[in-house]
């Protein structure tokens, strides 16, 4: 296992990943030269997104109005309509941003396309998720995800399709490789649920849920990752052996 940890550390270094960052770097090419009006527009959009994130995380979707968001962001409601069309689209953008801070699609793509073997990819995957659920995502980002998890909004299906599904495709690839299960096999969904459920629960612990979840959130990232990896790899390899016997 120590070799896995060392290899993962090298993988992070190659991606310029540090424990102080929210996610593995996103590979987005942006022009350095922007006109002042465009820069102002981006600043306004960001201010609206941040204000909305804070308010949605605190009060939920139903209790948060565009008027209140506009007041907090110090913009008029027309600016919200210009950048996000309406409150529904703004909420979806907020949750998508929370997801990106938790773990980005680019990070998962880099992981699945890396030269790590399957067990190393599983460790790196769990390390990413633990990092996002404990120390890697501060402010409103985790809170809005926990809010959506505990009290789903009317936009849950759209968020699952547009935000979660692309990530799940990479996660399924990592888990399916270890268990020896094809991507279209329903058994793979059960395996994915078994691996991801503890990380989803940690989201709740990280935003102040009492009891064992709070206790776990105070443990070190490596301790949690090692524990989840030991359970996950043991279960997935056992399932792989059972499938081999059944052939």
N, C-alpha and C positions, 0 to 999 in steps of 0.2 A: 504493500500500500504506500510505503514511503516513496517508491519509484513513481507511482501515479501522481502523488503530490508534487514531486520535483518536476515532472513533465508538464503538469498543469501550470506550474509557476513559470516555466519557460514559454508556454503557450501565451500566457497573459503578457509576458514581457514583449513578445513578438508583436502583440497587438497594441502595445503601449497602454496596457490596462493597469490601473492602480486601485488599491482598496479605497481610495478617497473619491473615486469617480462613481457616478451613478450606474454606468453601463460600459460595456465594451464600446470603443469609439464607433460612431456611425460614419459610414463612408459616403458622405454627401459632399459633392463638389459645389462650391458656391463662388460666384464671382466676387472679387474683392472690390470692384468698383460699382457702387450703387448711387443712384441719384438721391438727393436729399429727401424728396417726396416719398420715395419707396422706403427709405430707412425710417422715416416718420411713421409710415403706414405699418411697418413691421413692429415698431415700438408700441403703437396703439393696439395692434392685435395682441401682442404679448401681454400688455397691461390688462386688457379685457380678459384674456385667458387666465391670468393669475388671479384676478379678482373673482372670476366665476369659479375657479377651482377652490378657492378658500371658502366661498359661500356654499357651493354645492356640497363640499366635504362637511361643513358644519351643520347645514340644515336639510340637505337632501334636494332632489330635483323638484319635487312638488311644491316645496315651501320657498323656493328661490325665484324671484321675478327678474325680468330683464331691467326693470326700472331700478331695482336695488343694486344689481350688478353695475349698471351704468354709473350710479352714484358713487359706488366704491372705486370704480376704475377712473372716475372723473372724466367721463365721456358722455356724449348724448346717445340715446337709443338708436339713432340712425347709424352710428358707428358700429354698433353690434350687428345690425342688419346688414351693413355693408361687408363686414368681415366674416360673419357667420350665418347670415340669412335669417336665423330665428333662434329661439331659446333651445329647441330640440337639437339643432345642429351644433350649437355652442356646447351643450352638455356632452354630446358625443365626442367633440374635439377635446374637451376636458378629460374625459375618461381615456381617450386614446393617448393623451399626453401622460396620464398617470401610468398607463400600460408601458409606454416607451421608457419612462424612468424606472419602472420595476424591472423590466428586461426588454431590450429592443429586438426587433426582427433581425436587424443587422448582426447583433451579437449571436443570435441563434444560427443564422446563416453561416457566419464565420466558424462557429463551432462544428456544425455538421459537415462543412467542406474542408475542415482541417485534416491533418494527417494523424491525428490521435486515433488510437484504437478504440473499440466500442466501450470498454470499461472506463477508459480515460475520458471519453466524451460524456459518459454518465456522471462521473465525478464533477466535471466542469459544468455540466448542466445544473446539477444540484447546488454547486457553489454559486453560480449565477443567481439562482432563485433564492437561496438563503441570503445572499448579499442584498438582493433587492427587497426582501421581506424584513430585514433587520436593520442594516446600517446604510444601505445604498440609496435609499429613497426617503427623503425627509420632507417636512412641510405637508401640504395638502394632498400630495400625490398618492400616498398609501391610504390616506383617510377616504378619499373618494372611491378608491377601489374596494375598500372594506365596506363602505356605504352601499355600493352597488351589489356586493356579495350578500350582505345582510338584508337589504331592502331593494330588490331589483326594480329598476325604472321601466317605463314602457318601451325603452329603447334596447332592452337586453338582447333581443334577437339580432338586431342590426349590429350591435357591438360585437356579438359573438361571431357574426359573419365577416365583418370588416376588420376587426381588430384582433380577436383571439384566434380565429381559424388559421391565418398565415403562420402564427407562432406554433400552433399545435401541429402543423404539418412537419416542422423541423423536429419538434419534440418526439413525435411519433416515429420519425426516422431513427432517432438515437435509441429509443426504447425497443423498437421492433428489431433492430440489428442484434441486440443482446438476446432477446427472447426467441429470435428466429421465427417471428410472426409476420406474415405479409401485411402490407398497409391496409388492405381492404378486409382483413379478418376482424370480426367483432371482438375477438379475444384481446386484440391489441388495445382497444378502448378501455377494457378493464384494467389492463396493465398501466396505461397512462393515468387513469384515475387513481390507482394505488400509489403511484410515484408522486403525483402532483397534489393530492389531497393534504398531506402534511404542510406543504408550502402555502397552500391557500389558508390553512388554519393559522399559520404564523403571521399572515397579514392581519388577522384579528388581534393577535397578541401584540403586534408592534404598535397598534393604535390604542392600547390601554385596556384590552380585555383582561379581566381578573383571573386568578387561579393559575393552573398549570401553564397556560399560554403566556402569561406574563413572566413566569419563571423561565420558560424556554427562551423568551426574547432577551433575557439577560445573560444567556450562555454565549460563549465565543462562537464566531462563525465557523471556525474549523471543527469544533466539537460537534456542532449541529450537522454540518456537511458530512463528516465522517460517519455519524450515526445513521443518517438517512441513506447514505451510500451503502453501508453494510447491509441494511435491511433490504434496500431496493435490489442490489446486485444478487443477494441471496435468493430473493423471490423470483427474479427474472430468470436466473440460471436454473432454478428448480422447474419453472414452467417450461423452459427450453428442453430440459431433460425428459419431462413428461411427454412433450410433443414428439421427441425422438423415439421414445418407447412405443408410442401409438402408431408409428408409421410402419 
